Amino acid sequence: NERDYSRLDPALVSLMKQAYKHIDKFEFKEAEQILFKAMAADPNHSPIYSSLGGIYAYNAEMDLAIKYFKKAIELDSKNEEAYSQLSMRYFYAQQYSLAVETIFEMIKNIPDSDEAYEKLAQIYFKQKEYGKLEEVLKKADEKFPDSLIFSKLWASYYLMNGKIQESELKFAKAASLEEKYLSPLTIENYRRIKESVLE
């Protein structure tokens, strides 16, 4: 990911870049040590804490992961990664009300986050709360009318409810959106999956 370093101390920037390189290689001990150095350099830099949270989440140290994601949000209420990761920790622990609460806070602070609506839809899918799921998808359609992910979610929702014609229309929309971004081979594979599902 491209990150905006323009307003940060160069020493902190150097440490964060080193940490991300280690994280990309799954060298978490090294990354953790560098992130603690970064914390000493600037204890108010939110991405330090969300990065540590990600490391602890990967290592299944959930209490520590949650602690650091919350700290990241406390320092920056627009840290999308921290909200997203925190909500998923609750989701995987089947603490759905906490996951939903986290997503609602995310939407309040980052209203244009398509990821927030996607996570909320995932939670309602898992809980089989289809009325709430439909509300989320309608709101997402208003905000992100040409979204590939929400077209797919609509298609799955309609399919589960036996609305085959509506599902086909959403699958077709998803396929046309994918043509803008994906290779012909991927598109053909997706079409085959769609056809086998609809059969």
Contact map, one row per residue, 1 for C-alpha under 8 A:
1110000000000000000000000000000000000000000000000000000000000000000000000000000000000000000000000000000000000000000000000000000000000000000000000000000000000000000000000000000000000000000000000000000
1111000000000000000000000000000000000000000000000000000000000000000000000000000000000000000000000000000000000000000000000000000000000000000000000000000000000000000000000000000000000000000000000000000
1111100000000000000000000000000000000000000000000000000000000000000000000000000000000000000000000000000000000000000000000000000000000000000000000000000000000000000000000000000000000000000000000000000
0111111000000000000000000000000000000000000000000000000000000000000000000000000000000000000000000000000000000000000000000000000000000000000000000000000000000000000000000000000000000000000000000000000
0011111100001000000000000000000000000000000000000000000000000000000000000000000000000000000000000000000000000000000000000000000000000000000000000000000000000000000000000000000000000000000000000000000
0001111100000000000000000000000000000000000000000000000000000000000000000000000000000000000000000000000000000000000000000000000000000000000000000000000000000000000000000000000000000000000000000000000
0001111110000000000000000000000000000000000000000000000000000000000000000000000000000000000000000000000000000000000000000000000000000000000000000000000000000000000000000000000000000000000000000000000
0000111111011000000000000000000000000000000000000000000000000000000000000000000000000000000000000000000000000000000000000000000000000000000000000000000000000000000000000000000000000000000000000000000
0000001111111000000000000000000000000000000000000000000000000000000000000000000000000000000000000000000000000000000000000000000000000000000000000000000000000000000000000000000000000000000000000000000
0000000111111100000000000000000000000000000000000000000000000000000000000000000000000000000000000000000000000000000000000000000000000000000000000000000000000000000000000000000000000000000000000000000
0000000011111110000000000000000000000000100000000000000000000000000000000000000000000000000000000000000000000000000000000000000000000000000000000000000000000000000000000000000000000000000000000000000
0000000111111111000000000000000000000100110000000000000000000000000000000000000000000000000000000000000000000000000000000000000000000000000000000000000000000000000000000000000000000000000000000000000
0000100111111111100000000000000000000000000000000000000000000000000000000000000000000000000000000000000000000000000000000000000000000000000000000000000000000000000000000000000000000000000000000000000
0000000001111111110000000000000000000000000000000000000000000000000000000000000000000000000000000000000000000000000000000000000000000000000000000000000000000000000000000000000000000000000000000000000
0000000000111111111000000000000001101100000000000000000000000000000000000000000000000000000000000000000000000000000000000000000000000000000000000000000000000000000000000000000000000000000000000000000
0000000000011111111100000000000001100100000000010000000000000000000000000000000000000000000000000000000000000000000000000000000000000000000000000000000000000000000000000000000000000000000000000000000
0000000000001111111110000000000000000000000000000000000000000000000000000000000000000000000000000000000000000000000000000000000000000000000000000000000000000000000000000000000000000000000000000000000
0000000000000111111111000000001001000000000000000000000000000000000000000000000000000000000000000000000000000000000000000000000000000000000000000000000000000000000000000000000000000000000000000000000
0000000000000011111111100000011101100000000000000000000000000000000000000000000000000000000000000000000000000000000000000000000000000000000000000000000000000000000000000000000000000000000000000000000
0000000000000001111111110000001000000000000000000000000000000000000000000000000000000000000000000000000000000000000000000000000000000000000000000000000000000000000000000000000000000000000000000000000
0000000000000000111111111000000000000000000000000000000000000000000000000000000000000000000000000000000000000000000000000000000000000000000000000000000000000000000000000000000000000000000000000000000
0000000000000000011111111111011000000000000000000000000000000000000000000000000000000000000000000000000000000000000000000000000000000000000000000000000000000000000000000000000000000000000000000000000
0000000000000000001111111111001000000000000000000000001000000000000000000000000000000000000000000000000000000000000000000000000000000000000000000000000000000000000000000000000000000000000000000000000
0000000000000000000111111110000000000000000000000000000000000000000000000000000000000000000000000000000000000000000000000000000000000000000000000000000000000000000000000000000000000000000000000000000
0000000000000000000011111110000000000000000000000000000000000000000000000000000000000000000000000000000000000000000000000000000000000000000000000000000000000000000000000000000000000000000000000000000
0000000000000000000001111111000000000000000000000000000000000000000000000000000000000000000000000000000000000000000000000000000000000000000000000000000000000000000000000000000000000000000000000000000
0000000000000000000001111111111000000000000000000000000000000000000000000000000000000000000000000000000000000000000000000000000000000000000000000000000000000000000000000000000000000000000000000000000
0000000000000000000001100111111100000000000000000000001000000000000000000000000000000000000000000000000000000000000000000000000000000000000000000000000000000000000000000000000000000000000000000000000
0000000000000000000000000011111110000000000000000000000000000000000000000000000000000000000000000000000000000000000000000000000000000000000000000000000000000000000000000000000000000000000000000000000
0000000000000000001001000011111111000000000000000000000000000000000000000000000000000000000000000000000000000000000000000000000000000000000000000000000000000000000000000000000000000000000000000000000
0000000000000000011101100011111111100000000000000000000000000000000000000000000000000000000000000000000000000000000000000000000000000000000000000000000000000000000000000000000000000000000000000000000
0000000000000000001000000001111111110000000000000001001000000000000000000000000000000000000000000000000000000000000000000000000000000000000000000000000000000000000000000000000000000000000000000000000
0000000000000000000000000000111111111000000000000000000000000000000000000000000000000000000000000000000000000000000000000000000000000000000000000000000000000000000000000000000000000000000000000000000
0000000000000011011000000000011111111100000000000000000000000000000000000000000000000000000000000000000000000000000000000000000000000000000000000000000000000000000000000000000000000000000000000000000
0000000000000011001000000000001111111110000000010011000000000000000000000000000000000000000000000000000000000000000000000000000000000000000000000000000000000000000000000000000000000000000000000000000
0000000000000000000000000000000111111111000000000000000000000000000000000000000000000000000000000000000000000000000000000000000000000000000000000000000000000000000000000000000000000000000000000000000
0000000000000010000000000000000011111111100000000000000000000000000000000000000000000000000000000000000000000000000000000000000000000000000000000000000000000000000000000000000000000000000000000000000
0000000000010011000000000000000001111111111000010000000000000000000000000000000000000000000000000000000000000000000000000000000000000000000000000000000000000000000000000000000000000000000000000000000
0000000000000000000000000000000000111111111110010000000000000000000000000000000000000000000000000000000000000000000000000000000000000000000000000000000000000000000000000000000000000000000000000000000
0000000000000000000000000000000000011111111000000000000000000000000000000000000000000000000000000000000000000000000000000000000000000000000000000000000000000000000000000000000000000000000000000000000
0000000000110000000000000000000000001111111000000000000000000000000000000000000000000000000000000000000000000000000000000000000000000000000000000000000000000000000000000000000000000000000000000000000
0000000000010000000000000000000000000111111110000000000000000000000000000000000000000000000000000000000000000000000000000000000000000000000000000000000000000000000000000000000000000000000000000000000
0000000000000000000000000000000000000111111110000000000000000000000000000000000000000000000000000000000000000000000000000000000000000000000000000000000000000000000000000000000000000000000000000000000
0000000000000000000000000000000000000010011111000000000000000000000000000010000000000000000000000000000000000000000000000000000000000000000000000000000000000000000000000000000000000000000000000000000
0000000000000000000000000000000000000010011111111000000000000000000000010010000000000000000000000000000000000000000000000000000000000000000000000000000000000000000000000000000000000000000000000000000
0000000000000000000000000000000000000000000111111100000000000000000000111011001000000000000000000000000000000000000000000000000000000000000000000000000000000000000000000000000000000000000000000000000
0000000000000000000000000000000000000000000011111110000000000000000000010000001000000000000000000000000000000000000000000000000000000000000000000000000000000000000000000000000000000000000000000000000
0000000000000001000000000000000000100110000011111111000000000000000000010000000000000000000000000000000000000000000000000000000000000000000000000000000000000000000000000000000000000000000000000000000
0000000000000000000000000000000000000000000011111111100000000000000110110000000000000000000000000000000000000000000000000000000000000000000000000000000000000000000000000000000000000000000000000000000
0000000000000000000000000000000000000000000001111111110000000000000110110000000011000000000000000000000000000000000000000000000000000000000000000000000000000000000000000000000000000000000000000000000
0000000000000000000000000000000000100000000000111111111000000000000000000000000000000000000000000000000000000000000000000000000000000000000000000000000000000000000000000000000000000000000000000000000
0000000000000000000000000000000100100000000000011111111100000000100100000000000000000000000000000000000000000000000000000000000000000000000000000000000000000000000000000000000000000000000000000000000
0000000000000000000000000000000000000000000000001111111110000001111110000000000001000000000000000000000000000000000000000000000000000000000000000000000000000000000000000000000000000000000000000000000
0000000000000000000000000000000000000000000000000111111111000000100000000000000000001000000000000000000000000000000000000000000000000000000000000000000000000000000000000000000000000000000000000000000
0000000000000000000000100001000100000000000000000011111111100000100000000000000000000000000000000000000000000000000000000000000000000000000000000000000000000000000000000000000000000000000000000000000
0000000000000000000000000000000000000000000000000001111111111101100000000000000000000000000000000000000000000000000000000000000000000000000000000000000000000000000000000000000000000000000000000000000
0000000000000000000000000000000000000000000000000000111111111101100000000000000000000000100000000000000000000000000000000000000000000000000000000000000000000000000000000000000000000000000000000000000
0000000000000000000000000000000000000000000000000000011111111000000000000000000000000000000000000000000000000000000000000000000000000000000000000000000000000000000000000000000000000000000000000000000
0000000000000000000000000000000000000000000000000000001111111000000000000000000000000000000000000000000000000000000000000000000000000000000000000000000000000000000000000000000000000000000000000000000
0000000000000000000000000000000000000000000000000000000111111100000000000000000000000000000000000000000000000000000000000000000000000000000000000000000000000000000000000000000000000000000000000000000
0000000000000000000000000000000000000000000000000000000111111111100000000000000000000000000000000000000000000000000000000000000000000000000000000000000000000000000000000000000000000000000000000000000
0000000000000000000000000000000000000000000000000000000110011111110000000000000000000000100000000000000000000000000000000000000000000000000000000000000000000000000000000000000000000000000000000000000
0000000000000000000000000000000000000000000000000000000000001111111000000000000000000000000000000000000000000000000000000000000000000000000000000000000000000000000000000000000000000000000000000000000
0000000000000000000000000000000000000000000000000000100110001111111100000000000000000000000000000000000000000000000000000000000000000000000000000000000000000000000000000000000000000000000000000000000
0000000000000000000000000000000000000000000000000001111110001111111110000000000000000100000000000000000000000000000000000000000000000000000000000000000000000000000000000000000000000000000000000000000
0000000000000000000000000000000000000000000000000000100000000111111111000000000000000100100000000000000000000000000000000000000000000000000000000000000000000000000000000000000000000000000000000000000
0000000000000000000000000000000000000000000000000000100000000011111111100000000000000000000000000000000000000000000000000000000000000000000000000000000000000000000000000000000000000000000000000000000
0000000000000000000000000000000000000000000000001101100000000001111111110000000000000000000000000000000000000000000000000000000000000000000000000000000000000000000000000000000000000000000000000000000
0000000000000000000000000000000000000000000000001100100000000000111111111000000001101100000000000000000000000000000000000000000000000000000000000000000000000000000000000000000000000000000000000000000
0000000000000000000000000000000000000000000000000000000000000000011111111100000001000100000000000000000000000000000000000000000000000000000000000000000000000000000000000000000000000000000000000000000
0000000000000000000000000000000000000000000001001100000000000000001111111110000000000000000000000000000000000000000000000000000000000000000000000000000000000000000000000000000000000000000000000000000
0000000000000000000000000000000000000000000011111100000000000000000111111111001001000000000000000000000000000000000000000000000000000000000000000000000000000000000000000000000000000000000000000000000
0000000000000000000000000000000000000000000001000000000000000000000011111111111001100000000000000000000000000000000000000000000000000000000000000000000000000000000000000000000000000000000000000000000
0000000000000000000000000000000000000000000000000000000000000000000001111111100000000000000000000000000000000000000000000000000000000000000000000000000000000000000000000000000000000000000000000000000
0000000000000000000000000000000000000000000111000000000000000000000000111111100000000000000000000000000000000000000000000000000000000000000000000000000000000000000000000000000000000000000000000000000
0000000000000000000000000000000000000000000001000000000000000000000000011111111000000000000000000000000000000000000000000000000000000000000000000000000000000000000000000000000000000000000000000000000
0000000000000000000000000000000000000000000000000000000000000000000000001111111000000000000000000000000001001000000000000000000000000000000000000000000000000000000000000000000000000000000000000000000
0000000000000000000000000000000000000000000000000000000000000000000000001001111100000000000000000000000001001100000000000000000000000000000000000000000000000000000000000000000000000000000000000000000
0000000000000000000000000000000000000000000001100000000000000000000000011001111111100000000000000000000000000000000000000000000000000000000000000000000000000000000000000000000000000000000000000000000
0000000000000000000000000000000000000000000000000000000000000000000000000000011111110000000000000000000001000100100000000000000000000000000000000000000000000000000000000000000000000000000000000000000
0000000000000000000000000000000000000000000000000100000000000000000000000000001111111000000000000000000000000000000000000000000000000000000000000000000000000000000000000000000000000000000000000000000
0000000000000000000000000000000000000000000000000100100000000000000011011000001111111100000000000000000000000000000000000000000000000000000000000000000000000000000000000000000000000000000000000000000
0000000000000000000000000000000000000000000000000000000000000000000010001000001111111110000000000000011001000000000000000000000000000000000000000000000000000000000000000000000000000000000000000000000
0000000000000000000000000000000000000000000000000000000000000000000000000000000111111111000000000000001000000000001100100000000000000000000000000000000000000000000000000000000000000000000000000000000
0000000000000000000000000000000000000000000000000000010000000000000010000000000011111111100000000000000000000000000000000000000000000000000000000000000000000000000000000000000000000000000000000000000
0000000000000000000000000000000000000000000000000000000000000000110011000000000001111111110000000010010000000000000000000000000000000000000000000000000000000000000000000000000000000000000000000000000
0000000000000000000000000000000000000000000000000000000000000000000000000000000000111111111000000111011000000000000000100000000000000000000000000000000000000000000000000000000000000000000000000000000
0000000000000000000000000000000000000000000000000000000000000000000000000000000000011111111100000010000000000000000000000000000000000000000000000000000000000000000000000000000000000000000000000000000
0000000000000000000000000000000000000000000000000000000010000100010000000000000000001111111110000010000000000000000000000000000000000000000000000000000000000000000000000000000000000000000000000000000
0000000000000000000000000000000000000000000000000000000000000000000000000000000000000111111111110110000000000000000000000000000000000000000000000000000000000000000000000000000000000000000000000000000
0000000000000000000000000000000000000000000000000000000000000000000000000000000000000011111111110010000000000000000000000010000000000000000000000000000000000000000000000000000000000000000000000000000
0000000000000000000000000000000000000000000000000000000000000000000000000000000000000001111111100000000000000000000000000000000000000000000000000000000000000000000000000000000000000000000000000000000
0000000000000000000000000000000000000000000000000000000000000000000000000000000000000000111111100000000000000000000000000000000000000000000000000000000000000000000000000000000000000000000000000000000
0000000000000000000000000000000000000000000000000000000000000000000000000000000000000000011111110000000000000000000000000000000000000000000000000000000000000000000000000000000000000000000000000000000
0000000000000000000000000000000000000000000000000000000000000000000000000000000000000000011111111110000000000000000000000000000000000000000000000000000000000000000000000000000000000000000000000000000
0000000000000000000000000000000000000000000000000000000000000000000000000000000000000000011001111111000000000000000000000010000000000000000000000000000000000000000000000000000000000000000000000000000
0000000000000000000000000000000000000000000000000000000000000000000000000000000000000000000000111111100000000000000000000000000000000000000000000000000000000000000000000000000000000000000000000000000
0000000000000000000000000000000000000000000000000000000000000000000000000000000000000010010000111111110000000000000000000000000000000000000000000000000000000000000000000000000000000000000000000000000
0000000000000000000000000000000000000000000000000000000000000000000000000000000000000111111000111111111000000000000000000010000000000000000000000000000000000000000000000000000000000000000000000000000
0000000000000000000000000000000000000000000000000000000000000000000000000000000000000010000000011111111100000000000000010010000000000000000000000000000000000000000000000000000000000000000000000000000
0000000000000000000000000000000000000000000000000000000000000000000000000000000000000000000000001111111110000000000000000000000000000000000000000000000000000000000000000000000000000000000000000000000
0000000000000000000000000000000000000000000000000000000000000000000000000000000000100110000000000111111111000000000000000000000000000000000000000000000000000000000000000000000000000000000000000000000
0000000000000000000000000000000000000000000000000000000000000000000000000000000000110010000000000011111111100000000110110000000000000000000000000000000000000000000000000000000000000000000000000000000
0000000000000000000000000000000000000000000000000000000000000000000000000000000000000000000000000001111111110000000100000000000000000000000000000000000000000000000000000000000000000000000000000000000
0000000000000000000000000000000000000000000000000000000000000000000000000000000000000000000000000000111111111000000000000000000000000000000000000000000000000000000000000000000000000000000000000000000
0000000000000000000000000000000000000000000000000000000000000000000000000000110100100000000000000000011111111110000100000000000000000000000000000000000000000000000000000000000000000000000000000000000
0000000000000000000000000000000000000000000000000000000000000000000000000000000000000000000000000000001111111111100110000000000000000000000000000000000000000000000000000000000000000000000000000000000
0000000000000000000000000000000000000000000000000000000000000000000000000000000000000000000000000000000111111110000000000000000000000000000000000000000000000000000000000000000000000000000000000000000
0000000000000000000000000000000000000000000000000000000000000000000000000000110000000000000000000000000011111110000000000000000000000000000000000000000000000000000000000000000000000000000000000000000
0000000000000000000000000000000000000000000000000000000000000000000000000000010100000000000000000000000001111111100000000000000000000000000000000000000000000000000000000000000000000000000000000000000
0000000000000000000000000000000000000000000000000000000000000000000000000000000000000000000000000000000001111111100000000000000000000000000000000000000000000000000000000000000000000000000000000000000
0000000000000000000000000000000000000000000000000000000000000000000000000000000000000000000000000000000000100111110000000000000000000000000000100000000000000000000000000000000000000000000000000000000
0000000000000000000000000000000000000000000000000000000000000000000000000000000100000000000000000000000000100111111110000000000000000000000000000000000000000000000000000000000000000000000000000000000
0000000000000000000000000000000000000000000000000000000000000000000000000000000000000000000000000000000000000001111111000000000000000000000100010000000000000000000000000000000000000000000000000000000
0000000000000000000000000000000000000000000000000000000000000000000000000000000000010000000000000000000000000000111111100000000000000000000000000000000000000000000000000000000000000000000000000000000
0000000000000000000000000000000000000000000000000000000000000000000000000000000000010000000000000000001101100000111111110000000000000000000000000000000000000000000000000000000000000000000000000000000
0000000000000000000000000000000000000000000000000000000000000000000000000000000000000000000000000000001000100000111111111000000000000001100100000000000000000000000000000000000000000000000000000000000
0000000000000000000000000000000000000000000000000000000000000000000000000000000000000000000000000000000000000000011111111100000000000000000000000000110000000000000000000000000000000000000000000000000
0000000000000000000000000000000000000000000000000000000000000000000000000000000000010010000000000000001000000000001111111110000000000000000000000000000000000000000000000000000000000000000000000000000
0000000000000000000000000000000000000000000000000000000000000000000000000000000000000000000000000001001000000000000111111111000000001001000000000000000000000000000000000000000000000000000000000000000
0000000000000000000000000000000000000000000000000000000000000000000000000000000000000000000000000000000000000000000011111111100000001001100000000000000000000000000000000000000000000000000000000000000
0000000000000000000000000000000000000000000000000000000000000000000000000000000000000000000000000000000000000000000001111111110000000000000000000000000000000000000000000000000000000000000000000000000
0000000000000000000000000000000000000000000000000000000000000000000000000000000000000000001000010011000000000000000000111111111000000000000000000000000000000000000000000000000000000000000000000000000
0000000000000000000000000000000000000000000000000000000000000000000000000000000000000000000000000000000000000000000000011111111111011000000000000000000000000000000000000000000000000000000000000000000
0000000000000000000000000000000000000000000000000000000000000000000000000000000000000000000000000000000000000000000000001111111111001000000000000000000000000000000000000000000000000000000000000000000
0000000000000000000000000000000000000000000000000000000000000000000000000000000000000000000000000000000000000000000000000111111110000000000000000000000000000000000000000000000000000000000000000000000
0000000000000000000000000000000000000000000000000000000000000000000000000000000000000000000000000000000000000000000000000011111110000000000000000000000000000000000000000000000000000000000000000000000
0000000000000000000000000000000000000000000000000000000000000000000000000000000000000000000000000000000000000000000000000001111111000000000000000000000000000000000000000000000000000000000000000000000
0000000000000000000000000000000000000000000000000000000000000000000000000000000000000000000000000000000000000000000000000001111111111000000000000000000000000000000000000000000000000000000000000000000
0000000000000000000000000000000000000000000000000000000000000000000000000000000000000000000000000000000000000000000000000001100111111100000000000000000000000000000000000000000000000000000000000000000
0000000000000000000000000000000000000000000000000000000000000000000000000000000000000000000000000000000000000000000000000000000011111110000000000000000000000000000000000000000000000000000000000000000
0000000000000000000000000000000000000000000000000000000000000000000000000000000000000000000000000000000000000000000000000001000011111111000000000000000000000000000000000000000000000000000000000000000
0000000000000000000000000000000000000000000000000000000000000000000000000000000000000000000000000000000000000000000000011001100011111111100000000000000000000000000000000000000000000000000000000000000
0000000000000000000000000000000000000000000000000000000000000000000000000000000000000000000000000000000000000000000000000000000001111111110000000000000000000000000000000000000000000000000000000000000
0000000000000000000000000000000000000000000000000000000000000000000000000000000000000000000000000000000000000000000000000000000000111111111000000000000000000000000000000000000000000000000000000000000
0000000000000000000000000000000000000000000000000000000000000000000000000000000000000000000000000000000000000000000010011000000000011111111100000000000000000000000000000000000000000000000000000000000
0000000000000000000000000000000000000000000000000000000000000000000000000000000000000000000000000000000000000000000010001000000000001111111110000000010011000000000000000000000000000000000000000000000
0000000000000000000000000000000000000000000000000000000000000000000000000000000000000000000000000000000000000000000000000000000000000111111111000000000000000000000000000000000000000000000000000000000
0000000000000000000000000000000000000000000000000000000000000000000000000000000000000000000000000000000000000000000000000000000000000011111111100000000000000000000000000000000000000000000000000000000
0000000000000000000000000000000000000000000000000000000000000000000000000000000000000000000000000000000000000000010010000000000000000001111111111000010000000000000000000000000000000000000000000000000
0000000000000000000000000000000000000000000000000000000000000000000000000000000000000000000000000000000000000000000000000000000000000000111111111110010000000000000000000000000000000000000000000000000
0000000000000000000000000000000000000000000000000000000000000000000000000000000000000000000000000000000000000000000000000000000000000000011111111000000000000000000000000000000000000000000000000000000
0000000000000000000000000000000000000000000000000000000000000000000000000000000000000000000000000000000000000001000000000000000000000000001111111000000000000000000000000000000000000000000000000000000
0000000000000000000000000000000000000000000000000000000000000000000000000000000000000000000000000000000000000000010000000000000000000000000111111110000000000000000000000000000000000000000000000000000
0000000000000000000000000000000000000000000000000000000000000000000000000000000000000000000000000000000000000000000000000000000000000000000111111110000000000000000000000000000000000000000000000000000
0000000000000000000000000000000000000000000000000000000000000000000000000000000000000000000000000000000000000000000000000000000000000000000010011111001000000000000000000000000010000000000000000000000
0000000000000000000000000000000000000000000000000000000000000000000000000000000000000000000000000000000000000000000000000000000000000000000010011111111000000000000000000000000010000000000000000000000
0000000000000000000000000000000000000000000000000000000000000000000000000000000000000000000000000000000000000000000000000000000000000000000000000111111100000000000000000000010011000000000000000000000
0000000000000000000000000000000000000000000000000000000000000000000000000000000000000000000000000000000000000000000001000000000000000000000000000011111110000000000000000000010000000000000000000000000
0000000000000000000000000000000000000000000000000000000000000000000000000000000000000000000000000000000000000000000001000000000000000000100110000011111111000000000000000000000000000000000000000000000
0000000000000000000000000000000000000000000000000000000000000000000000000000000000000000000000000000000000000000000000000000000000000000000000000111111111100000000000000110110000000000000000000000000
0000000000000000000000000000000000000000000000000000000000000000000000000000000000000000000000000000000000000000000000000000000000000000000000000001111111110000000000000110010000000000000000000000000
0000000000000000000000000000000000000000000000000000000000000000000000000000000000000000000000000000000000000000000000000000000000000000100000000000111111111000000000000000000000000000000000000000000
0000000000000000000000000000000000000000000000000000000000000000000000000000000000000000000000000000000000000000000000000000000000000000100000000000011111111100000000100100000000000000000000000000000
0000000000000000000000000000000000000000000000000000000000000000000000000000000000000000000000000000000000000000000000000000000000000000000000000000001111111110000001111110000000000000000000000000000
0000000000000000000000000000000000000000000000000000000000000000000000000000000000000000000000000000000000000000000000000000000000000000000000000000000111111111000000100000000000000000000000000000000
0000000000000000000000000000000000000000000000000000000000000000000000000000000000000000000000000000000000000000000000000000000000000000000000000000000011111111100000100000000000000000000000000000000
0000000000000000000000000000000000000000000000000000000000000000000000000000000000000000000000000000000000000000000000000000000000000000000000000000000001111111111101100000000000000000000000000000000
0000000000000000000000000000000000000000000000000000000000000000000000000000000000000000000000000000000000000000000000000000000000000000000000000000000000111111111100100000000000000000000000000000000
0000000000000000000000000000000000000000000000000000000000000000000000000000000000000000000000000000000000000000000000000000000000000000000000000000000000011111111000000000000000000000000000000000000
0000000000000000000000000000000000000000000000000000000000000000000000000000000000000000000000000000000000000000000000000000000000000000000000000000000000001111111000000000000000000000000000000000000
0000000000000000000000000000000000000000000000000000000000000000000000000000000000000000000000000000000000000000000000000000000000000000000000000000000000000111111100000000000000000000000000000000000
0000000000000000000000000000000000000000000000000000000000000000000000000000000000000000000000000000000000000000000000000000000000000000000000000000000000000111111111100000000000000000000000000000000
0000000000000000000000000000000000000000000000000000000000000000000000000000000000000000000000000000000000000000000000000000000000000000000000000000000000000110011111110000000000000000000000000000010
0000000000000000000000000000000000000000000000000000000000000000000000000000000000000000000000000000000000000000000000000000000000000000000000000000000000000000001111111000000000000000000000000000000
0000000000000000000000000000000000000000000000000000000000000000000000000000000000000000000000000000000000000000000000000000000000000000000000000000000000100100001111111100000000000000000000000000000
0000000000000000000000000000000000000000000000000000000000000000000000000000000000000000000000000000000000000000000000000000000000000000000000000000000001111110001111111110000000000000000000000000000
0000000000000000000000000000000000000000000000000000000000000000000000000000000000000000000000000000000000000000000000000000000000000000000000000000000000100000000111111111000000000000000000000000010
0000000000000000000000000000000000000000000000000000000000000000000000000000000000000000000000000000000000000000000000000000000000000000000000000000000000100000000011111111100000000000000000000000000
0000000000000000000000000000000000000000000000000000000000000000000000000000000000000000000000000000000000000000000000000000000000000000000000000000001101100000000001111111110000000000000000000000000
0000000000000000000000000000000000000000000000000000000000000000000000000000000000000000000000000000000000000000000000000000000000000000000000000000001100100000000000111111111000000000000000000100000
0000000000000000000000000000000000000000000000000000000000000000000000000000000000000000000000000000000000000000000000000000000000000000000000000000000000000000000000011111111100000000000000000000000
0000000000000000000000000000000000000000000000000000000000000000000000000000000000000000000000000000000000000000000000000000000000000000000000000000001000000000000000001111111110000000000000000000000
0000000000000000000000000000000000000000000000000000000000000000000000000000000000000000000000000000000000000000000000000000000000000000000000000001101100000000000000000111111111000000000000000000000
0000000000000000000000000000000000000000000000000000000000000000000000000000000000000000000000000000000000000000000000000000000000000000000000000000000000000000000000000011111111100000001001100000000
0000000000000000000000000000000000000000000000000000000000000000000000000000000000000000000000000000000000000000000000000000000000000000000000000000000000000000000000000001111111110000000000000000000
0000000000000000000000000000000000000000000000000000000000000000000000000000000000000000000000000000000000000000000000000000000000000000000000000111000000000000000000000000111111111000000000000000000
0000000000000000000000000000000000000000000000000000000000000000000000000000000000000000000000000000000000000000000000000000000000000000000000000001000000000000000000000000011111111100001000000000000
0000000000000000000000000000000000000000000000000000000000000000000000000000000000000000000000000000000000000000000000000000000000000000000000000000000000000000000000000000001111111111001000000000000
0000000000000000000000000000000000000000000000000000000000000000000000000000000000000000000000000000000000000000000000000000000000000000000000000000000000000000000000000000000111111100000000000000000
0000000000000000000000000000000000000000000000000000000000000000000000000000000000000000000000000000000000000000000000000000000000000000000000000000000000000000000000000000000011111110000000000000000
0000000000000000000000000000000000000000000000000000000000000000000000000000000000000000000000000000000000000000000000000000000000000000000000000000000000000000000000000000000001111111011000000000000
0000000000000000000000000000000000000000000000000000000000000000000000000000000000000000000000000000000000000000000000000000000000000000000000000000000000000000000000000000000000101111111000000000000
0000000000000000000000000000000000000000000000000000000000000000000000000000000000000000000000000000000000000000000000000000000000000000000000000000000000000000000000000000000000100111111100000000000
0000000000000000000000000000000000000000000000000000000000000000000000000000000000000000000000000000000000000000000000000000000000000000000000000000000000000000000000000000000000000011111110000000000
0000000000000000000000000000000000000000000000000000000000000000000000000000000000000000000000000000000000000000000000000000000000000000000000000000000000000000000000000000000000000111111111000000000
0000000000000000000000000000000000000000000000000000000000000000000000000000000000000000000000000000000000000000000000000000000000000000000000000000000000000000000000000000001001100111111111100000000
0000000000000000000000000000000000000000000000000000000000000000000000000000000000000000000000000000000000000000000000000000000000000000000000000000000000000000000000000000000000000001111111110000000
0000000000000000000000000000000000000000000000000000000000000000000000000000000000000000000000000000000000000000000000000000000000000000000000000000000000000000000000000000000000000000111111111000000
0000000000000000000000000000000000000000000000000000000000000000000000000000000000000000000000000000000000000000000000000000000000000000000000000000000000000000000000000000001000000000011111111100000
0000000000000000000000000000000000000000000000000000000000000000000000000000000000000000000000000000000000000000000000000000000000000000000000000000000000000000000000000000001000000000001111111110000
0000000000000000000000000000000000000000000000000000000000000000000000000000000000000000000000000000000000000000000000000000000000000000000000000000000000000000000000000000000000000000000111111111000
0000000000000000000000000000000000000000000000000000000000000000000000000000000000000000000000000000000000000000000000000000000000000000000000000000000000000000000000000000000000000000000011111111100
0000000000000000000000000000000000000000000000000000000000000000000000000000000000000000000000000000000000000000000000000000000000000000000000000000000000000000000000000010000000000000000001111111110
0000000000000000000000000000000000000000000000000000000000000000000000000000000000000000000000000000000000000000000000000000000000000000000000000000000000000000000000000000000000000000000000111111111
0000000000000000000000000000000000000000000000000000000000000000000000000000000000000000000000000000000000000000000000000000000000000000000000000000000000000000000000000000000000000000000000011111111
0000000000000000000000000000000000000000000000000000000000000000000000000000000000000000000000000000000000000000000000000000000000000000000000000000000000000000000000000000000000000000000000001111111
0000000000000000000000000000000000000000000000000000000000000000000000000000000000000000000000000000000000000000000000000000000000000000000000000000000000000000000100010000000000000000000000000111111
0000000000000000000000000000000000000000000000000000000000000000000000000000000000000000000000000000000000000000000000000000000000000000000000000000000000000000000000000000000000000000000000000011111
